Amino acid sequence: MEYVSPEGLRIDGRRPMEMRKLQAEIGVVAKADGSAVFEMGNTKVIAAVYGPREVQNRSQQLSDQALVRCEYSMANFSTGDRMRKPKGDRRSTEISLVIRQTMEACILTQLMPRSQIDIYVQVLQADGGTRSACINAATLALADAGIPMRDFVTSCSAGYLNSTPLLDLNYVEDSAGGPDVTVGILPKLDKVTLLQMDAKLPLDIFENVMQLAVEGCKAIADYIREVLSENTKQLEYRRGL
């Protein structure tokens, strides 16, 4: 199958280095301390954050830092096939761990010892790049909850199909079996917090694909700053500041 046309266009009409449309909204779950919806094209994710609060299981309490917990799930209606996925399946457990470790890299956990922060992420619509969308939604939800962070974590994927590096893969491109790289970065600190790759790539091509994913992360960081800035302006307006 041809994933990039001779004119240099992808299946959905984007250029190889073009991202899907980003959309986000903060404060979507009233009972949560922080929440956000994040959309990358047709992929739509909701995240809710509770905490810092008292540790529910005392045996897990950490005396020098906060305990971060994460639960990832996919809504049964999120994909085209209607198979019911058992709760706690291996993929969900693995992605929950990936998101938790990525978010721990940015949360200043040492400022909140003996407390617990819960991050719940659910995929409402899946069209490729769900892992990245979950991390971006969790970042916004943490910011909304006022959790102190070193920097935002933003995530984006890039792949290599038809001898062309492609930014922000959709489901059809992701399912093509080509190599794809998911990257998470702290943009201000210029540090990588997540790097996952599911196929081998020659080093020179890998560097190009990874650099493309990092550029995507930086673009998402700019967008997240815009969303938070707009949200702050709205809060100030409501309070008459």
Stockholm file with secondary structure:
# STOCKHOLM 1.0

chainA/1-241         MEYVSPEGLRIDGRRPMEMRKLQAEIGVVAKADGSAVFEMGNTKVIAAVYGPREVQNRSQQLSDQALVRCEYSMANFSTGDRMRKPKGDRRSTEISLVIRQTMEACILTQLMPRSQIDIYVQVLQADGGTRSACINAATLALADAGIPMRDFVTSCSAGYLNSTPLLDLNYVEDSAGGPDVTVGILPKLDKVTLLQMDAKLPLDIFENVMQLAVEGCKAIADYIREVLSENTKQLEYRRGL
#=GR chainA/1-241 SS CCSBCTTSCBTTSCCTTCCCCEEEEECCCTTSSEEEEEEETTEEEEEEEEEEEECSSGGGCCSSSCEEEEEEEECTTSSSSCCCCCTTCHHHHHHHHHHHHHHHTTBCGGGSTTEEEEEEEEEEECSSCHHHHHHHHHHHHHHHTTCCBSSCCEEEEEEEETTEEEESCCHHHHTTCCCEEEEEEETTTTEEEEEEESSCCCHHHHHHHHHHHHHHHHHHHHHHHHHHHHHHHHHHHHTTC
#=GC SS_cons         CCSBCTTSCBTTSCCTTCCCCEEEEECCCTTSSEEEEEEETTEEEEEEEEEEEECSSGGGCCSSSCEEEEEEEECTTSSSSCCCCCTTCHHHHHHHHHHHHHHHTTBCGGGSTTEEEEEEEEEEECSSCHHHHHHHHHHHHHHHTTCCBSSCCEEEEEEEETTEEEESCCHHHHTTCCCEEEEEEETTTTEEEEEEESSCCCHHHHHHHHHHHHHHHHHHHHHHHHHHHHHHHHHHHHTTC
//
